[in-house]
Amino acid sequence: QTAAAVGAGTITDAAVSAGGTAPTTATVTVSTAGTKVTGLVLEKMLANATVQLDATGNVEVKLAVDTGLTEVVNVVTNAITATDLGIFKANNIETINITANDTDLTKTTVGTVVTENISTNTLVIDANKATLLKVDGAGNLTLTLAGFSTEVATINASTMTGAITVTTNASDTGATTVTGGSANDTITLKGANDVAIGGAGNDTIIVSGSAASFTTLTGGAGID
Protein backbone atom coordinates (compact mmCIF):
# COMPACT_ATOMS: atom_id res chain seq x y z
CA GLN A 1 0.00 0.00 0.00
CA THR A 2 1.38 3.37 -1.04
CA ALA A 3 0.32 6.83 0.05
CA ALA A 4 0.58 9.55 -2.56
CA ALA A 5 1.06 13.19 -1.67
CA VAL A 6 -1.85 15.26 -2.90
CA GLY A 7 -2.37 18.71 -4.34
CA ALA A 8 -4.29 20.22 -7.21
CA GLY A 9 -3.09 18.75 -10.50
CA THR A 10 -2.61 15.33 -12.07
CA ILE A 11 -0.86 12.18 -10.87
CA THR A 12 -0.06 9.51 -13.46
CA ASP A 13 2.03 6.37 -13.37
CA ALA A 14 4.84 8.13 -15.20
CA ALA A 15 4.90 11.67 -13.89
CA VAL A 16 3.68 13.62 -10.91
CA SER A 17 2.78 17.22 -11.55
CA ALA A 18 1.54 17.88 -8.01
CA GLY A 19 4.41 16.36 -6.08
CA GLY A 20 4.64 12.98 -4.35
CA THR A 21 4.93 9.46 -5.67
CA ALA A 22 2.93 8.13 -8.58
CA PRO A 23 0.60 5.22 -7.79
CA THR A 24 1.98 1.96 -9.13
CA THR A 25 0.75 -0.73 -6.72
CA ALA A 26 -2.47 -2.74 -6.81
CA THR A 27 -4.00 -0.84 -3.91
CA VAL A 28 -3.17 2.81 -3.41
CA THR A 29 -4.42 4.99 -0.59
CA VAL A 30 -4.45 8.66 -1.50
CA SER A 31 -5.03 11.07 1.35
CA THR A 32 -5.73 14.77 1.12
CA ALA A 33 -3.79 15.03 4.38
CA GLY A 34 -6.03 17.70 5.89
CA THR A 35 -5.48 20.32 3.21
CA LYS A 36 -8.01 21.60 0.73
CA VAL A 37 -7.78 20.03 -2.71
CA THR A 38 -9.35 22.15 -5.45
CA GLY A 39 -8.96 19.57 -8.20
CA LEU A 40 -7.02 16.33 -8.44
CA VAL A 41 -6.96 13.70 -11.20
CA LEU A 42 -5.50 10.27 -10.41
CA GLU A 43 -4.66 8.67 -13.73
CA LYS A 44 -3.75 5.07 -14.58
CA MET A 45 -4.84 3.72 -11.23
CA LEU A 46 -4.97 -0.05 -10.97
CA ALA A 47 -8.22 -1.83 -10.18
CA ASN A 48 -9.43 -1.91 -6.55
CA ALA A 49 -7.49 1.22 -5.60
CA THR A 50 -8.54 3.13 -2.49
CA VAL A 51 -8.95 6.90 -2.25
CA GLN A 52 -9.17 8.38 1.25
CA LEU A 53 -10.77 11.80 1.50
CA ASP A 54 -9.74 13.82 4.56
CA ALA A 55 -10.81 17.32 3.50
CA THR A 56 -12.88 19.33 1.05
CA GLY A 57 -11.95 18.78 -2.57
CA ASN A 58 -12.84 17.27 -5.93
CA VAL A 59 -11.05 14.06 -6.92
CA GLU A 60 -11.27 12.10 -10.17
CA VAL A 61 -10.04 8.53 -10.65
CA LYS A 62 -9.11 7.00 -14.00
CA LEU A 63 -8.10 3.36 -14.24
CA ALA A 64 -5.11 2.15 -16.24
CA VAL A 65 -7.14 -0.64 -17.82
CA ASP A 66 -10.83 -0.44 -18.63
CA THR A 67 -12.25 -3.90 -19.30
CA GLY A 68 -15.80 -2.60 -19.45
CA LEU A 69 -16.92 -5.33 -17.06
CA THR A 70 -16.58 -5.11 -13.27
CA GLU A 71 -14.07 -2.40 -12.37
CA VAL A 72 -13.99 -1.50 -8.66
CA VAL A 73 -12.69 1.48 -6.72
CA ASN A 74 -12.91 2.17 -3.00
CA VAL A 75 -13.55 5.50 -1.26
CA VAL A 76 -13.01 6.26 2.42
CA THR A 77 -14.58 9.41 3.91
CA ASN A 78 -12.35 10.40 6.81
CA ALA A 79 -12.84 14.12 7.42
CA ILE A 80 -13.84 16.00 10.55
CA THR A 81 -17.57 16.37 11.08
CA ALA A 82 -19.64 18.69 8.85
CA THR A 83 -17.14 18.48 5.99
CA ASP A 84 -18.41 18.69 2.42
CA LEU A 85 -15.94 16.45 0.62
CA GLY A 86 -16.99 17.64 -2.83
CA ILE A 87 -17.26 15.44 -5.90
CA PHE A 88 -15.71 12.02 -6.38
CA LYS A 89 -15.67 11.28 -10.11
CA ALA A 90 -15.13 7.74 -11.37
CA ASN A 91 -16.28 7.24 -14.94
CA ASN A 92 -16.31 3.79 -16.57
CA ILE A 93 -16.23 2.07 -13.17
CA GLU A 94 -19.06 -0.29 -12.29
CA THR A 95 -18.71 -0.71 -8.51
CA ILE A 96 -17.80 1.93 -5.92
CA ASN A 97 -17.31 0.81 -2.33
CA ILE A 98 -17.65 3.65 0.17
CA THR A 99 -16.55 3.46 3.81
CA ALA A 100 -17.68 6.28 6.09
CA ASN A 101 -15.32 6.60 9.06
CA ASP A 102 -16.45 8.13 12.33
CA THR A 103 -13.76 10.70 13.18
CA ASP A 104 -15.63 12.43 16.03
CA LEU A 105 -14.19 11.34 19.39
CA THR A 106 -16.27 13.79 21.44
CA LYS A 107 -19.22 13.07 23.70
CA THR A 108 -22.30 15.03 24.74
CA THR A 109 -23.52 14.83 28.34
CA VAL A 110 -27.08 15.75 29.30
CA GLY A 111 -27.66 15.08 32.97
CA THR A 112 -26.49 11.52 33.56
CA VAL A 113 -26.82 10.53 29.91
CA VAL A 114 -23.61 10.45 27.88
CA THR A 115 -23.89 10.19 24.10
CA GLU A 116 -21.01 9.60 21.73
CA ASN A 117 -21.08 12.06 18.84
CA ILE A 118 -20.80 10.78 15.29
CA SER A 119 -19.12 12.67 12.45
CA THR A 120 -21.12 13.51 9.34
CA ASN A 121 -19.60 14.03 5.89
CA THR A 122 -21.16 14.94 2.55
CA LEU A 123 -20.10 13.39 -0.76
CA VAL A 124 -21.27 13.62 -4.37
CA ILE A 125 -20.69 10.61 -6.64
CA ASP A 126 -20.25 11.33 -10.36
CA ALA A 127 -19.96 7.96 -12.09
CA ASN A 128 -21.50 7.38 -15.50
CA LYS A 129 -21.22 3.56 -15.51
CA ALA A 130 -21.58 2.74 -11.81
CA THR A 131 -24.33 0.21 -11.14
CA LEU A 132 -23.52 -0.62 -7.50
CA LEU A 133 -22.65 1.70 -4.62
CA LYS A 134 -21.88 -0.28 -1.47
CA VAL A 135 -21.68 1.81 1.69
CA ASP A 136 -20.52 0.81 5.16
CA GLY A 137 -18.86 2.33 8.21
CA ALA A 138 -19.67 3.93 11.57
CA GLY A 139 -19.76 7.54 10.33
CA ASN A 140 -22.79 9.39 9.02
CA LEU A 141 -22.82 10.14 5.30
CA THR A 142 -24.96 12.37 3.10
CA LEU A 143 -24.67 10.90 -0.39
CA THR A 144 -25.83 12.55 -3.60
CA LEU A 145 -25.72 11.25 -7.16
CA ALA A 146 -24.59 13.72 -9.81
CA GLY A 147 -26.67 14.12 -12.96
CA PHE A 148 -24.56 11.75 -15.07
CA SER A 149 -24.81 8.91 -12.52
CA THR A 150 -27.76 7.37 -14.34
CA GLU A 151 -26.87 3.66 -14.24
CA VAL A 152 -26.97 3.09 -10.47
CA ALA A 153 -29.25 0.11 -9.79
CA THR A 154 -28.27 -0.57 -6.18
CA ILE A 155 -27.19 1.53 -3.20
CA ASN A 156 -26.55 -1.00 -0.44
CA ALA A 157 -25.84 0.39 3.03
CA SER A 158 -27.16 -2.66 4.90
CA THR A 159 -23.93 -3.17 6.89
CA MET A 160 -23.58 0.51 7.81
CA THR A 161 -23.88 1.46 11.49
CA GLY A 162 -23.74 5.19 10.82
CA ALA A 163 -26.72 6.95 9.27
CA ILE A 164 -26.99 7.42 5.51
CA THR A 165 -28.91 10.25 3.90
CA VAL A 166 -29.28 9.51 0.20
CA THR A 167 -31.30 10.76 -2.75
CA THR A 168 -31.74 8.78 -5.95
CA ASN A 169 -31.32 10.37 -9.35
CA ALA A 170 -34.47 11.51 -11.14
CA SER A 171 -32.54 11.29 -14.44
CA ASP A 172 -31.94 7.55 -13.98
CA THR A 173 -34.43 5.80 -16.28
CA GLY A 174 -33.94 2.45 -14.53
CA ALA A 175 -35.01 1.52 -11.02
CA THR A 176 -32.66 2.14 -8.09
CA THR A 177 -32.93 0.05 -4.92
CA VAL A 178 -31.66 1.70 -1.74
CA THR A 179 -31.11 -0.36 1.41
CA GLY A 180 -30.42 1.39 4.70
CA GLY A 181 -28.45 0.15 7.69
CA SER A 182 -28.99 -0.04 11.44
CA ALA A 183 -29.05 3.74 12.12
CA ASN A 184 -31.80 6.29 11.46
CA ASP A 185 -31.50 6.74 7.72
CA THR A 186 -33.16 9.19 5.33
CA ILE A 187 -33.91 7.86 1.85
CA THR A 188 -35.43 10.06 -0.86
CA LEU A 189 -36.68 8.40 -4.04
CA LYS A 190 -36.83 10.63 -7.12
CA GLY A 191 -36.82 8.09 -9.95
CA ALA A 192 -39.45 5.86 -11.50
CA ASN A 193 -39.76 2.36 -9.97
CA ASP A 194 -37.22 3.14 -7.24
CA VAL A 195 -37.24 0.95 -4.12
CA ALA A 196 -36.42 1.94 -0.52
CA ILE A 197 -35.71 -0.63 2.19
CA GLY A 198 -35.20 1.20 5.46
CA GLY A 199 -33.38 -1.36 7.61
CA ALA A 200 -33.29 -1.57 11.41
CA GLY A 201 -33.28 2.12 12.34
CA ASN A 202 -36.06 4.68 12.70
CA ASP A 203 -35.94 5.74 9.08
CA THR A 204 -37.45 8.54 7.03
CA ILE A 205 -38.49 7.57 3.50
CA ILE A 206 -39.55 10.29 1.07
CA VAL A 207 -40.94 10.15 -2.47
CA SER A 208 -40.26 13.41 -4.27
CA GLY A 209 -40.37 14.92 -7.75
CA SER A 210 -42.42 14.52 -10.91
CA ALA A 211 -40.38 11.52 -12.15
CA ALA A 212 -41.01 9.46 -9.01
CA SER A 213 -43.71 6.89 -9.76
CA PHE A 214 -44.46 3.24 -8.98
CA THR A 215 -42.02 3.33 -6.08
CA THR A 216 -41.84 0.61 -3.42
CA LEU A 217 -41.34 1.50 0.25
CA THR A 218 -40.33 -0.98 2.95
CA GLY A 219 -39.77 0.55 6.36
CA GLY A 220 -37.86 -2.30 8.05
CA ALA A 221 -37.62 -3.07 11.76
CA GLY A 222 -37.56 0.47 13.17
CA ILE A 223 -40.28 3.07 13.72
CA ASP A 224 -40.36 4.77 10.31
N, C-alpha and C positions, 0 to 999 in steps of 0.2 A: 504494500500500500504506500502510495506516494502523495505527499501534500504539495500542491502547487501554490506559489505565491500569486496573489490576485490583485489586479488593478484594471482600470478601463483599458480595453484593447483586445487583442486576439492572441490566444495560445494555440500553437499547432504542434505536431510531433517533430517538426524540423526547426522551428524558430519561435522565440518568445519575444513578443513586442512589448509586453507589459512587465517583464522581469520574472524571475523564478525559473522553475524547471518544467520543461514540457512533459505532458502526461504520456507515458509509454508503457505502463503496466496494465494488467487486465482490470484491476479495480483501482480507481484514482479518487481520492477524497480532495475536493477543492474547497477551501474555506475562505470566506471573505475577511476573516481575521478581525472582525469588529470595525472595519472601516467601510465607508459608503462606496459601493461600486455603481458607477453610472452606466456601464455597458460593458459586458464581457462576453466574448465568444470563445468557446472551447471546441476547437476543431480536431478531427481525427481521433476522437475518443474511442476506446475499445468498448465492446458490449459489456453491460452490467457495471458500468462506472457509477461512482457515487459522487454527487455534488452536495456539499454541506453549505447551507446559507445561514450566516451569522449576523447579517445586517441588511439594510435596505439596498436594493440593487436589482438590475435586470441581467439575467444570465441566459445564454443560449448554448445548447449542446448539439454538436454535429458528430455523428459516428464515422469512424474510418471506413467501415464496410456496411453497406445497406443491403441486406438480403431481401428486404420487402416482406419478411415473414413475421418473426417474433422478437424483434429487438427490444431490449430492456434497459432502462436507466433508473437510478435510485436518487431520491432527493431527501435530504434531512433538513428540517427547519429547526434552527438551534439559536434563535435570537432572543434577546430579552423581551419581556412581555410588551404587548401593544406595538410590535414592529410590523410595518407593512414591508414584506420582503420583495415586492415588485412582481415582475413577470419571469417565469421560468419557461423558456421556449425550447421545444424538443420535437421538431418536425421529423416525419418518417420513422417514428418510434412508436411501437404498438402498445407497450406496457410501461407505465411509470409507477414505481413504488415510492410512496411518500411516508416518511417517519417524522412525526411531530414530537420533538423532545420538550419536556417540561423543564425550563431553565429557572423557574421562580422558586427560590429556596425560602421565601418568607412565609410567615403565618399571620393570621388575623385572629385576635382574641376578643370575644364578646362575652363578658361575664366569666363563666367557667368553661365556655365552649371555645376550643381552639381549632381553627380550620386552616389547613394548608392551602396556600394560594397556588394557582396553576397559571402558567404563562399562556398567552394567546398570540398567535402570529397570523398574518394574512398573506395569502399566496394566490397568484393568478397562473393558471396553466394554459399555455398556448401550444397546442400539439395537434397538427392536422390529421395524423393517422392513428392517434392513440385510441384504443378501444377499451382498455382496462386501466383504471386508476385504483391502486390498492393502498389504503391509508391505515397506518397504525401509530402507536405511541401514546404517551401519557400527557402530552401537551394538548391544548386546545388549538384548533385550526379553522380559520375561515377560508374556504376554498371556492374560487370562481373560475369558470371556464371562459376563455377568450372566444371571440366570435368565430375563429377558424377551427375551434375544437369541436367539430361536428360529427365525429365518428365514435364518440365515447358511448359504449353500451353498458358499462358497469363501473360504478364507483362503490367499492367495497371497503367499508370501515368497520367491519364486524368485530375485529380484534382490538380496536382502539379503545383505550380507557379514558382518554381525554375527549372533550366534546368537539364534534365537527359541525360547522355551519356551512352548508353547501347549496348552491343553486345550479340546476341543470340549464342547458343551453337551448333557448327557444329556436335557434337556427338549426339544431340537430333534427333531421327529418326522421331518424330512427328512434326507437324507444331507449331510454336510459333508466337502468335500475340502480337505485341508491340504497345501500344498507348501512344503517347506523351502528354504533357500538354500545358500550355499557353506560355512557354518560348521557347528559341531557342534550340531545342533538337538535338542530334545526335544519330541516330539509325543505327546500322550495323547488317545486316542479314547474317548469315553464314550457316543456315540450309535449308534443302529442304522444300518448301511450306510455308516458313515463311511469315508473313504479317507485314508491317509497316504502321501505321496510324499516321501521323506527329502531328496533333493538330493545335492549333492557332498560334504558333510561326513560325519564319523563320527557318525551320528545314533542317538538312542535313541527307539524307537517302542513305545508302551505301549497296551494295550487294557485298560480298567478299567471296572468298574461293571456292574450287572445289565442296563442298557439296551443295552450294547454288544454287537452281534451282526452277523454277516455283514459284518464289516469287511474292508477290503482294504489290505494293507501292501506298500509298495514301498520298499526301502531306498535305492536310488540308487547313486551311484558310490563312496561312502565305505565304511568298515568299520563296519557298523551292529550 
